[in-house]
Amino acid sequence: MDAPPRALMALYDKTGAVELAAGLHELGWELIASVGTARVLGEAGLPVTDVADYTGSPAMLGHRVVTLHPRIHGGILADRDDPSHRADLEANGIDPIDLVVSNLYPFEASPGIEMIDIGGPTMVRAAAKNHAHVGVVVDPADYEPVLAEIRSDGNLSAATRRGLARKAFAHTAAYESAILSWLDGDEPGHAGPAPAVDDNQPAEEDVPAEKVSAEDVRADDVPDGADLPAAIRLELERAEVLRYGENPHQQGARYRARGAAGFFDGVVQHGGPALSYLNLMDAEAAWRLAHGLGDGPAAVIVKHANPCGAAVAGDLATAYSRAFDCDPRSAFGGVVAVNSVIDEATTDAMVAAAQADVVIAPGYADGVIERLAARRANTRLLEAPWHRSGEPEWELRTLGGSGDDFLVQTPRALEVDPSAWQLVTAREPSGSEWADAVFAWRVCAHTSSNAVVLARDRTAWGIGAGQQNRVEAGELAAAKAAGRAAGGACASDGFYPFPDGIGAAADAGVAVVVQPGGSVNDAAVIAAANERNLAMLLTGERQFRH
């Protein structure tokens, strides 16, 4: 008579364990369990053998060694198709184990040395390696379908075992990643590894001068990278399948860091079609800018990742109307973000304006969602948490077609400190001109380079985005402003390399120009500003965005 199949259960999270074990017992399976799991199963009236009794070796070292035994791992790892493996099992009195059910200590919830599981990952990896013969279950959500398949077919299919093995390896990989992250900086007394040193990197003084462009930050040496991690470990899980990618023929999805709640997990969609890749890209860009424009009700309209309208006003309806009036043609099909609850007056303005693909707001007054949904059936209405907290430690994007190279940088500092700006012209800006300069600089920092923004009364009237040279960015901004920025401010995300860039701003009638400075031609640019009676402020910090 064949020996009954065996299941080994060693669980920290015992959710569903009794139900799974009861189902296996009814099907004639033998149950083996670690001490805590065995106690729970025994209290439920199920026949179960404690691991210590099964191996003949008691737990030792404060339970650091419980399942690390040849009778356990020989039973898990044996290749049933290999005669020598079968002979080893027989010679050593080891019975095969057919199913391993295990989950690990919750290290991420309570990191520490004693929460580093050893026996659990070892059993899980062993079973996953031998998935040709052994099933491994690490997620209580899989208990019911696993039991149903065994009940229906008598065993687990090869495809099921392979899928479970993949999930098991993902589980242990994420677990090890959490431990590494803790050792790299979060554990008290552990500063983490020193940054890697490339012995083939040329000395700082050997960097050829011709490699430094006029647009580069002027510095006498290369930073040491101390603010960047020596290694980055990413474990992502798919959070949402999107309608499509950048284009309808591309698939798209939103992923989040495993075990974390992403910002968009807290976003509620009240109406409209499913979200696409670009909907989320533009909603993110619009939301960040709407919450980065300073005090007061703010409205932003984004199209293709760039603002085509932005304004701050005494009330949200006025802010939205001004943002829309900046560029009504581009606003069609754009993304609207506001930093205040959308009220009836703002709804009136939106209904009268062009169709938006997405509206994202911290809230909607009673009846507003119904009104907008009735009038704009294809508009996705999103309700987002009031504000995101903090900034990422670094920004990452793929580099190259293989996907094996990445660019990483510390985040751009988007907070504005006008007190650090330097006035370099004879003319000083008035209070309202200062306010417009700060506003224009904030919008410019969220606009693709080369970027120039013309603003007045904290409203962007002309936005020149993504141009290959700064002069044409300024000319485009001036043409869009069409005189509406007269008396206001011009912001440029990079320095003006030549005086000709000042001409478009002066011709648009602005009173103040804000730019980083740092060009070898700064003196000539400042002289041009003085000749046109412009005030000029230097921020000392470039804001390129690609």
C-alpha positions, 0 to 999 in steps of 0.5 A: 500500500502506498504511503499517504502524501505528506504536508509540512506546515510552518506558519507565522500567519496562521490565517486559514491554516485549520481549514486547509489542514482539515481539507488535506486530512479529509483527503488522507494526507499526513500532517507535519507542523512546526510547534506553533502551527502544530498547537493550533491544528491540535487544538482544532482536533486534527491529527498532526505530528510536531516537527521535533517528534518527526525528526527526533531532534528537539528545537534548539538555540531558542528555536533558531534551529527547528526544521533544519534537519535532513529528514525535513530537507531530504524529504523536500528536495528528493528527486523522485525520478532519480534512483540514487535519491530514492536509495538515499531516502530509504537508507536514511529512513526519510519519507518524501514531503509532497506539500510545503505550506509556509510563510515568514516572520513579518520582518518588514513590520518589525525589523530586527535580528530575531525577525530574520527567518532562516528555517522558513525561507530554507524550506520554501526555497527547497520546495520551490526548487523541487517543484517538479515533485513538491508544491509550495504555498506561501500565500493564504489566498492560494489555500482554497484553489490548491485544496480544490485542485487536490480534491478534484484531481488527486494532486497538483498539476505541473503548471500549478506547482511551477506557478506556486514556485515562482510566487515562492521565489518572489516571496523570498526575494522580497524578504531578503530585499527588505533585510538588505535595505534595513542593513544598508541604513535603517539598523541602529549602528549600521551605516551601510556599505561604503559606495563602490569605487571604480578604480578605472574612473579618471581622477577629477583633474583628468576630466577633459574640459571639452566634456563640460558643456556651457549648460553644465553646472560650473564646478571644479570637481565631480561630486562623490555621489555620497547622496546616491545609494551604492545599490538599489533593490526594487521589488515591484508588484502590479497594482493596476492594469491600465486601458493601454500604454502611451498608445492604444497598441501598447499595454500598460500597467501601474506598479508599486513597491511591494508591500507599500501603498502607492499614492494612486492607491488612495485615488478614487475614480468616480466616473469616466472610462478606465485610466490609461498610461498617459492619464496617470502621467499627466495627472501626476504632473498636474497634481504636483504643480497644483500643490506646488504653486503656494498659498491660495486656490490653484488650478492647473491644466496639463497636456502631454506632461506639460502645463498649458495653464496654471493660476492661483486666485482668491477662489477656485472658479477664478483660478480655473477660468484663468488657467483655461484662458491661458491656452484654450485650444491646448486645454481640450483633452487635457488633465485638470488638477486643483488643490481645493474642493470643486464647488458649484461655481468652479463646476459652472466654469468647467461645464462651459469650458472644453472637454477634459480627459481627467479631473483630479481634486481633493474633493467634490461638493455635493452634487458636483460629481453628478453634474460633471458626469452628466455633462462630460461622460468621458471625463475621468473624475478622480478624488485624491488624498489632500497632499502627497507626503515628502519627496522620493529619495532619488529618481530613476529611469531606464537607459538603453534598449536592453533595460539593464542600465538605469539613470539615477539622480537625487530629486530636483528641489522644487521648493522655492526660497526667493530670499536666496535669489540675487538681484543683479539689475538697477531696477528692483521688482515691486511686491507683485512682480516678486510674486509673479516671478516666484509663480513663474519660476514654479511653473517653469520648474514643472515644464519640459526644457528648454522652458520659458514661462510668462506670468502676471497676477499669478497666472501663466499666460504664455508657456514655451515648453520643450524647445531646442533653444531658449530664444524660440522657447521665449518667442513661443511663450510671448506669442501665446501670452499675446500681451497678457503678461505685460507688467508681469514676470518671465522665468527661464529654467536655464541661464540665458547664454546670450543677450538675445534671449532677453529680447522676447521677454522685454518685447512681451512687456514683462517687468522682471526676469528670473533665471539661474545665471551662471553663463560666461555671458552673464554680464552682457545678459544683465546689461541687456536687461538694464538697457530694457529697464527690466529687473533680473533675479538669479536663482543660482539653481537650474531647473531642467526637466527631461 
